[in-house]
Amino acid sequence: MLVLQFLLIAALLFERHRRRRTAVALMQSEQRMSLAAQAAHLKMWVWDAGRAHVWTSTSAQPGAGQSAQSSTDVAHALDQVHPQDRERVGRAFEQALASGEPLEVEYRVLADDGEVRWQAARGRVEADQRLMGVALDISERKRAELQAEQDRAALRHLTRVSLLGQLSASIAHQLNQPLASILSNGEAAQLMLEQEPLDLEELRAICADIVAEDQRAAAVIRQLGALFKRGDPSLAPTDLNQLVRDTLELLRANLLSRQVQVELRLASALPTARGDRVQLQQLLLNLTINAADAMASLSADRRRIVLSTEARGSDIRICVADNGPGLSEADMDKLFEPFWSSKSDGMGIGLAISRSIAAAHQGTLVASNGRHGGAVFCLQLPVQASPVQPMARMAA
């Protein structure tokens, strides 16, 4: 009996010692994890959906408005998220809990001092409707991304202005034509006003011509103003067929002076694409001017550009094809690299910027050689909305 009691006491003492060692090891492990989290500016958290409760560890950055450890309800935790991100973050956590998929979400938080900071949360679903994970302060990365985008926007603008500088003679011609017509019609109207009796029908026709030519000049000026203007991208449903026509209108005098023929092959009932019209027109201007440059050494009767559009399933393609010498394999490898150009006087940034514009629109810009020679550049964009009604085929 004494032996049995002794063994029972020994077993209890051993179990007590084992539990103490386990508790110490667990505490040391938690301390190491906490130290690692602090060193990496990580914040650990547990989202308990069943109890509508959130626990967080050390703040990801000093001054983020939270103590070393905090425990609060879900509603209060979401109150610390930026109002514009709050619904999206709550939905992301709910979807992760419902699907069991890992959580990945980036959002802004409001610090006690009023500063807005960015965080990235990563987590996984545990048992009992709980999400466990970490949050990392990514404010510096977001600031760097914003600065990089601002730099890219400045470069796009400078390139656009440089491009328009090359078209100054063409633009002057585009404005001179309607202005000359307005002047001619105005002088004709003055002469008719001195005659008796007045031919009112003819005067109405002259006035209509003046209005039409004025609208034509105004359209050119509006396009130029948009291209010269430096502003934030504005995404909207865009009629790509009309974009091609407007771009050709800006280039018409330039291409005529080079004796370049242009054929438009525009798809009927083309869907719209969501995009920034100014950026897409900059891309198209660059591709068309490059196509004309590539044919400079050809005889005038062989200088021909084909601008085409087509719908391909959920995508739309705009292609610019020329009759030039085409692209060598060496050129293909470097074509879209910044500061590389096959032209002796080229800056080598036009195609690089054009591809970045395509990527910003969730699209692609690819180059190939045509079946009958020459180069073909195709921009592919996702479809946005309902089809645009066709207009008559044009040629220049």
KEBAGU-933794 format. One record per residue (C-alpha): residue number from 1; z, x, y. Coordinates in nm, 2 decimals. Last residue first. Layout:
REM KEBAGU-933794
seq | w | u | v
NUM | Z | X | Y;
...
END
This chain:
REM KEBAGU-933794
seq | w | u | v
396 | -9.63 | -0.65 | 5.80;
395 | -9.61 | -0.91 | 5.53;
394 | -9.42 | -1.24 | 5.50;
393 | -9.35 | -1.50 | 5.23;
392 | -9.26 | -1.84 | 5.36;
391 | -8.90 | -1.94 | 5.36;
390 | -8.68 | -2.03 | 5.06;
389 | -8.36 | -2.24 | 5.08;
388 | -8.04 | -2.04 | 5.03;
387 | -7.87 | -2.10 | 4.70;
386 | -7.50 | -2.20 | 4.67;
385 | -7.22 | -1.94 | 4.68;
384 | -7.12 | -1.58 | 4.65;
383 | -7.34 | -1.39 | 4.40;
382 | -7.23 | -1.03 | 4.33;
381 | -7.42 | -0.75 | 4.49;
380 | -7.68 | -0.51 | 4.36;
379 | -7.86 | -0.27 | 4.60;
378 | -8.17 | -0.11 | 4.45;
377 | -8.35 | 0.21 | 4.57;
376 | -8.69 | 0.27 | 4.42;
375 | -8.88 | 0.60 | 4.46;
374 | -9.25 | 0.66 | 4.43;
373 | -9.47 | 0.65 | 4.13;
372 | -9.64 | 0.38 | 3.92;
371 | -9.33 | 0.29 | 3.72;
370 | -9.10 | 0.35 | 4.01;
369 | -8.85 | 0.64 | 4.01;
368 | -8.49 | 0.55 | 4.02;
367 | -8.20 | 0.51 | 4.27;
366 | -7.88 | 0.31 | 4.24;
365 | -7.66 | 0.13 | 4.48;
364 | -7.38 | -0.08 | 4.33;
363 | -7.17 | -0.38 | 4.43;
362 | -6.81 | -0.48 | 4.48;
361 | -6.88 | -0.51 | 4.85;
360 | -6.69 | -0.19 | 4.93;
359 | -6.89 | -0.02 | 4.66;
358 | -7.22 | -0.10 | 4.84;
357 | -7.08 | 0.03 | 5.17;
356 | -6.97 | 0.35 | 4.99;
355 | -7.32 | 0.38 | 4.85;
354 | -7.48 | 0.35 | 5.19;
353 | -7.23 | 0.60 | 5.34;
352 | -7.34 | 0.86 | 5.08;
351 | -7.70 | 0.77 | 5.14;
350 | -7.68 | 0.83 | 5.51;
349 | -7.46 | 1.13 | 5.50;
348 | -7.70 | 1.42 | 5.43;
347 | -7.75 | 1.53 | 5.79;
346 | -8.13 | 1.55 | 5.75;
345 | -8.34 | 1.80 | 5.95;
344 | -8.49 | 1.98 | 5.65;
343 | -8.50 | 1.66 | 5.45;
342 | -8.38 | 1.67 | 5.08;
341 | -8.03 | 1.61 | 5.20;
340 | -7.68 | 1.69 | 5.08;
339 | -7.40 | 1.64 | 5.33;
338 | -7.21 | 1.38 | 5.12;
337 | -7.34 | 1.35 | 4.76;
336 | -7.55 | 1.04 | 4.69;
335 | -7.87 | 1.22 | 4.59;
334 | -7.71 | 1.52 | 4.42;
333 | -7.80 | 1.45 | 4.05;
332 | -8.11 | 1.25 | 4.13;
331 | -8.25 | 1.53 | 4.35;
330 | -8.23 | 1.78 | 4.06;
329 | -8.41 | 1.53 | 3.83;
328 | -8.69 | 1.50 | 4.09;
327 | -8.73 | 1.18 | 4.30;
326 | -9.05 | 1.01 | 4.39;
325 | -9.35 | 1.16 | 4.57;
324 | -9.39 | 0.87 | 4.80;
323 | -9.53 | 0.52 | 4.73;
322 | -9.21 | 0.34 | 4.84;
321 | -8.97 | 0.08 | 4.69;
320 | -8.67 | -0.09 | 4.86;
319 | -8.48 | -0.32 | 4.63;
318 | -8.24 | -0.60 | 4.70;
317 | -8.06 | -0.74 | 4.39;
316 | -7.84 | -1.04 | 4.35;
315 | -7.58 | -1.08 | 4.08;
314 | -7.43 | -1.35 | 3.86;
313 | -7.74 | -1.39 | 3.65;
312 | -8.01 | -1.17 | 3.81;
311 | -8.12 | -1.32 | 4.14;
310 | -8.41 | -1.14 | 4.31;
309 | -8.49 | -0.97 | 4.64;
308 | -8.78 | -0.74 | 4.74;
307 | -8.89 | -0.50 | 5.01;
306 | -9.21 | -0.32 | 4.92;
305 | -9.31 | -0.01 | 5.13;
304 | -9.66 | 0.11 | 5.16;
303 | -9.81 | 0.43 | 5.30;
302 | -10.13 | 0.48 | 5.09;
301 | -10.38 | 0.38 | 5.36;
300 | -10.22 | 0.60 | 5.61;
299 | -10.27 | 0.92 | 5.41;
298 | -9.96 | 1.06 | 5.26;
297 | -9.74 | 1.34 | 5.41;
296 | -9.51 | 1.10 | 5.59;
295 | -9.44 | 0.90 | 5.27;
294 | -9.08 | 1.00 | 5.21;
293 | -9.00 | 0.94 | 5.58;
292 | -9.10 | 0.57 | 5.54;
291 | -8.88 | 0.53 | 5.24;
290 | -8.59 | 0.70 | 5.42;
289 | -8.64 | 0.45 | 5.71;
288 | -8.62 | 0.16 | 5.47;
287 | -8.31 | 0.29 | 5.29;
286 | -8.12 | 0.35 | 5.62;
285 | -8.21 | 0.02 | 5.77;
284 | -8.10 | -0.16 | 5.45;
283 | -7.76 | 0.02 | 5.45;
282 | -7.71 | -0.05 | 5.82;
281 | -7.80 | -0.42 | 5.76;
280 | -7.54 | -0.44 | 5.48;
279 | -7.28 | -0.29 | 5.72;
278 | -7.36 | -0.53 | 6.00;
277 | -7.37 | -0.84 | 5.77;
276 | -7.03 | -0.77 | 5.62;
275 | -7.05 | -0.94 | 5.28;
274 | -7.03 | -1.24 | 5.05;
273 | -7.36 | -1.29 | 4.88;
272 | -7.58 | -1.60 | 4.91;
271 | -7.79 | -1.74 | 4.63;
270 | -8.17 | -1.70 | 4.65;
269 | -8.36 | -2.03 | 4.64;
268 | -8.70 | -1.85 | 4.64;
267 | -8.70 | -1.47 | 4.58;
266 | -8.84 | -1.25 | 4.86;
265 | -9.13 | -1.02 | 4.79;
264 | -9.19 | -0.87 | 5.14;
263 | -9.47 | -0.62 | 5.19;
262 | -9.46 | -0.34 | 5.44;
261 | -9.75 | -0.13 | 5.56;
260 | -9.66 | 0.21 | 5.72;
259 | -9.89 | 0.33 | 6.00;
258 | -9.61 | 0.54 | 6.14;
257 | -9.64 | 0.36 | 6.48;
256 | -9.64 | 0.03 | 6.28;
255 | -9.32 | 0.13 | 6.10;
254 | -9.14 | 0.19 | 6.42;
253 | -9.27 | -0.13 | 6.58;
252 | -9.16 | -0.34 | 6.28;
251 | -8.82 | -0.17 | 6.23;
250 | -8.60 | -0.43 | 6.41;
249 | -8.81 | -0.72 | 6.27;
248 | -8.78 | -0.56 | 5.93;
247 | -8.40 | -0.57 | 5.95;
246 | -8.41 | -0.94 | 6.05;
245 | -8.64 | -1.03 | 5.76;
244 | -8.42 | -0.84 | 5.51;
243 | -8.11 | -1.01 | 5.64;
242 | -8.29 | -1.34 | 5.62;
241 | -8.35 | -1.29 | 5.25;
240 | -7.99 | -1.17 | 5.21;
239 | -7.84 | -1.49 | 5.34;
238 | -7.48 | -1.38 | 5.39;
237 | -7.16 | -1.57 | 5.31;
236 | -6.89 | -1.40 | 5.52;
235 | -6.69 | -1.07 | 5.52;
234 | -6.61 | -0.93 | 5.87;
233 | -6.55 | -0.56 | 5.86;
232 | -6.33 | -0.44 | 6.15;
231 | -6.50 | -0.33 | 6.47;
230 | -6.73 | -0.08 | 6.63;
229 | -7.02 | -0.25 | 6.81;
228 | -7.35 | -0.08 | 6.81;
227 | -7.49 | -0.28 | 6.52;
226 | -7.35 | -0.61 | 6.64;
225 | -7.49 | -0.55 | 6.99;
224 | -7.83 | -0.45 | 6.85;
223 | -7.85 | -0.77 | 6.65;
222 | -7.75 | -0.98 | 6.95;
221 | -8.01 | -0.80 | 7.16;
220 | -8.28 | -0.87 | 6.91;
219 | -8.18 | -1.24 | 6.89;
218 | -8.18 | -1.26 | 7.27;
217 | -8.53 | -1.13 | 7.29;
216 | -8.65 | -1.39 | 7.04;
215 | -8.45 | -1.66 | 7.23;
214 | -8.62 | -1.56 | 7.55;
213 | -8.96 | -1.57 | 7.38;
212 | -8.89 | -1.93 | 7.25;
211 | -8.76 | -2.04 | 7.59;
210 | -9.07 | -1.90 | 7.77;
209 | -9.30 | -2.06 | 7.52;
208 | -9.13 | -2.40 | 7.57;
207 | -9.17 | -2.36 | 7.94;
206 | -9.54 | -2.29 | 7.90;
205 | -9.58 | -2.60 | 7.67;
204 | -9.40 | -2.82 | 7.92;
203 | -9.62 | -2.68 | 8.20;
202 | -9.93 | -2.77 | 7.99;
201 | -9.81 | -3.12 | 7.94;
200 | -9.72 | -3.16 | 8.31;
199 | -10.07 | -3.07 | 8.43;
198 | -10.01 | -3.10 | 8.80;
197 | -10.29 | -3.27 | 9.01;
196 | -10.33 | -3.06 | 9.21;
195 | -10.28 | -2.69 | 9.16;
194 | -10.01 | -2.48 | 9.32;
193 | -9.77 | -2.55 | 9.03;
192 | -10.03 | -2.42 | 8.79;
191 | -10.03 | -2.08 | 8.95;
190 | -9.65 | -2.05 | 8.93;
189 | -9.66 | -2.16 | 8.56;
188 | -9.91 | -1.89 | 8.48;
187 | -9.69 | -1.63 | 8.65;
186 | -9.39 | -1.75 | 8.44;
185 | -9.60 | -1.74 | 8.12;
184 | -9.70 | -1.38 | 8.18;
183 | -9.35 | -1.27 | 8.27;
182 | -9.20 | -1.45 | 7.96;
181 | -9.47 | -1.29 | 7.74;
180 | -9.40 | -0.94 | 7.89;
179 | -9.03 | -1.00 | 7.82;
178 | -9.10 | -1.11 | 7.46;
177 | -9.30 | -0.80 | 7.39;
176 | -9.09 | -0.55 | 7.58;
175 | -8.78 | -0.62 | 7.38;
174 | -8.93 | -0.53 | 7.04;
173 | -9.11 | -0.24 | 7.20;
172 | -8.79 | -0.10 | 7.34;
171 | -8.63 | -0.14 | 6.99;
170 | -8.91 | 0.05 | 6.83;
169 | -8.88 | 0.33 | 7.09;
168 | -8.51 | 0.35 | 7.04;
167 | -8.53 | 0.35 | 6.66;
166 | -8.40 | 0.71 | 6.61;
165 | -8.11 | 0.63 | 6.84;
164 | -8.04 | 0.32 | 6.62;
163 | -7.98 | 0.55 | 6.33;
162 | -7.75 | 0.78 | 6.54;
161 | -7.55 | 0.47 | 6.64;
160 | -7.53 | 0.36 | 6.27;
159 | -7.42 | 0.71 | 6.17;
158 | -7.15 | 0.71 | 6.43;
157 | -7.03 | 0.36 | 6.32;
156 | -7.02 | 0.46 | 5.95;
155 | -6.83 | 0.77 | 6.04;
154 | -6.57 | 0.57 | 6.24;
153 | -6.54 | 0.32 | 5.95;
152 | -6.48 | 0.61 | 5.71;
151 | -6.21 | 0.76 | 5.93;
150 | -6.04 | 0.41 | 5.96;
149 | -6.06 | 0.38 | 5.58;
148 | -5.90 | 0.72 | 5.53;
147 | -5.63 | 0.63 | 5.78;
146 | -5.56 | 0.31 | 5.59;
145 | -5.55 | 0.49 | 5.26;
144 | -5.31 | 0.76 | 5.41;
143 | -5.08 | 0.48 | 5.54;
142 | -5.09 | 0.31 | 5.20;
141 | -5.00 | 0.63 | 5.03;
140 | -4.71 | 0.70 | 5.27;
139 | -4.58 | 0.34 | 5.22;
138 | -4.59 | 0.37 | 4.84;
137 | -4.21 | 0.33 | 4.77;
136 | -4.18 | 0.30 | 4.39;
135 | -4.03 | 0.00 | 4.20;
134 | -3.91 | 0.02 | 3.85;
133 | -3.89 | -0.21 | 3.55;
132 | -3.71 | -0.48 | 3.35;
131 | -3.82 | -0.84 | 3.31;
130 | -3.59 | -1.08 | 3.14;
129 | -3.67 | -1.42 | 2.98;
128 | -3.42 | -1.37 | 2.69;
127 | -3.59 | -1.07 | 2.54;
126 | -3.77 | -0.80 | 2.74;
125 | -4.08 | -0.83 | 2.95;
124 | -4.22 | -0.51 | 3.10;
123 | -4.22 | -0.37 | 3.45;
122 | -4.41 | -0.19 | 3.73;
121 | -4.34 | -0.27 | 4.10;
120 | -4.53 | -0.09 | 4.38;
119 | -4.37 | -0.10 | 4.72;
118 | -4.50 | -0.09 | 5.08;
117 | -4.28 | -0.07 | 5.39;
116 | -4.24 | -0.29 | 5.69;
115 | -3.98 | -0.18 | 5.94;
114 | -3.75 | -0.44 | 6.09;
113 | -3.43 | -0.22 | 6.08;
112 | -3.30 | -0.42 | 5.78;
111 | -3.62 | -0.34 | 5.59;
110 | -3.89 | -0.60 | 5.51;
109 | -4.09 | -0.54 | 5.19;
108 | -4.47 | -0.52 | 5.14;
107 | -4.64 | -0.57 | 4.81;
106 | -4.80 | -0.40 | 4.51;
105 | -4.80 | -0.56 | 4.16;
104 | -4.81 | -0.45 | 3.80;
103 | -4.62 | -0.64 | 3.54;
102 | -4.68 | -0.58 | 3.17;
101 | -4.80 | -0.88 | 2.96;
100 | -4.56 | -1.12 | 2.80;
99 | -4.77 | -1.41 | 2.91;
98 | -4.52 | -1.64 | 3.07;
97 | -4.29 | -1.37 | 3.19;
96 | -4.58 | -1.17 | 3.34;
95 | -4.72 | -1.49 | 3.50;
94 | -4.39 | -1.57 | 3.66;
93 | -4.35 | -1.22 | 3.80;
92 | -4.70 | -1.22 | 3.94;
91 | -4.66 | -1.57 | 4.09;
90 | -4.34 | -1.46 | 4.28;
89 | -4.53 | -1.16 | 4.41;
88 | -4.83 | -1.37 | 4.53;
87 | -4.60 | -1.63 | 4.70;
86 | -4.41 | -1.36 | 4.89;
85 | -4.70 | -1.14 | 5.00;
84 | -4.77 | -1.30 | 5.34;
83 | -4.39 | -1.36 | 5.40;
82 | -4.31 | -0.99 | 5.34;
81 | -4.07 | -0.95 | 5.05;
80 | -3.69 | -0.95 | 5.13;
79 | -3.68 | -1.33 | 5.10;
78 | -3.80 | -1.28 | 4.74;
77 | -3.47 | -1.12 | 4.65;
76 | -3.28 | -1.40 | 4.81;
75 | -3.47 | -1.66 | 4.60;
74 | -3.42 | -1.46 | 4.28;
73 | -3.04 | -1.44 | 4.32;
72 | -2.86 | -1.13 | 4.40;
71 | -2.71 | -0.81 | 4.26;
70 | -2.72 | -0.48 | 4.44;
69 | -2.67 | -0.11 | 4.36;
68 | -2.71 | 0.19 | 4.59;
67 | -2.72 | -0.05 | 4.89;
66 | -3.04 | -0.22 | 5.02;
65 | -3.22 | -0.22 | 5.36;
64 | -3.50 | 0.02 | 5.29;
63 | -3.32 | 0.28 | 5.51;
62 | -3.33 | 0.56 | 5.26;
61 | -3.63 | 0.51 | 5.02;
60 | -3.66 | 0.37 | 4.67;
59 | -3.32 | 0.22 | 4.69;
58 | -3.08 | 0.29 | 4.40;
57 | -3.04 | 0.01 | 4.15;
56 | -3.15 | -0.35 | 4.15;
55 | -3.02 | -0.66 | 3.98;
54 | -3.20 | -1.00 | 4.01;
53 | -3.08 | -1.34 | 3.91;
52 | -3.24 | -1.68 | 3.84;
51 | -3.01 | -1.70 | 3.53;
50 | -3.30 | -1.75 | 3.28;
49 | -3.54 | -1.56 | 3.50;
48 | -3.34 | -1.24 | 3.48;
47 | -3.53 | -0.98 | 3.68;
46 | -3.39 | -0.63 | 3.62;
45 | -3.45 | -0.35 | 3.86;
44 | -3.48 | 0.03 | 3.89;
43 | -3.56 | 0.18 | 4.23;
42 | -3.76 | 0.50 | 4.23;
41 | -3.75 | 0.77 | 4.49;
40 | -3.84 | 1.03 | 4.23;
39 | -3.52 | 1.22 | 4.28;
38 | -3.32 | 0.90 | 4.30;
37 | -3.47 | 0.77 | 3.98;
36 | -3.40 | 1.10 | 3.80;
35 | -3.04 | 1.09 | 3.92;
34 | -3.00 | 0.73 | 3.81;
33 | -3.15 | 0.81 | 3.47;
32 | -2.91 | 1.11 | 3.44;
31 | -2.62 | 0.89 | 3.54;
30 | -2.73 | 0.62 | 3.30;
29 | -2.75 | 0.87 | 3.02;
28 | -2.41 | 1.01 | 3.11;
27 | -2.26 | 0.66 | 3.10;
26 | -2.43 | 0.59 | 2.77;
25 | -2.30 | 0.91 | 2.62;
24 | -1.95 | 0.83 | 2.75;
23 | -1.96 | 0.48 | 2.61;
22 | -2.09 | 0.61 | 2.27;
21 | -1.81 | 0.87 | 2.26;
20 | -1.56 | 0.60 | 2.34;
19 | -1.71 | 0.38 | 2.07;
18 | -1.69 | 0.66 | 1.82;
17 | -1.33 | 0.74 | 1.91;
16 | -1.23 | 0.37 | 1.87;
15 | -1.42 | 0.35 | 1.54;
14 | -1.24 | 0.67 | 1.41;
13 | -0.90 | 0.53 | 1.52;
12 | -0.97 | 0.20 | 1.35;
11 | -1.08 | 0.38 | 1.03;
10 | -0.77 | 0.60 | 1.03;
9 | -0.54 | 0.30 | 1.08;
8 | -0.71 | 0.13 | 0.78;
7 | -0.68 | 0.44 | 0.57;
6 | -0.31 | 0.47 | 0.65;
5 | -0.26 | 0.11 | 0.57;
4 | -0.43 | 0.15 | 0.23;
3 | -0.23 | 0.46 | 0.15;
2 | 0.09 | 0.28 | 0.24;
1 | 0.00 | 0.00 | 0.00;
END
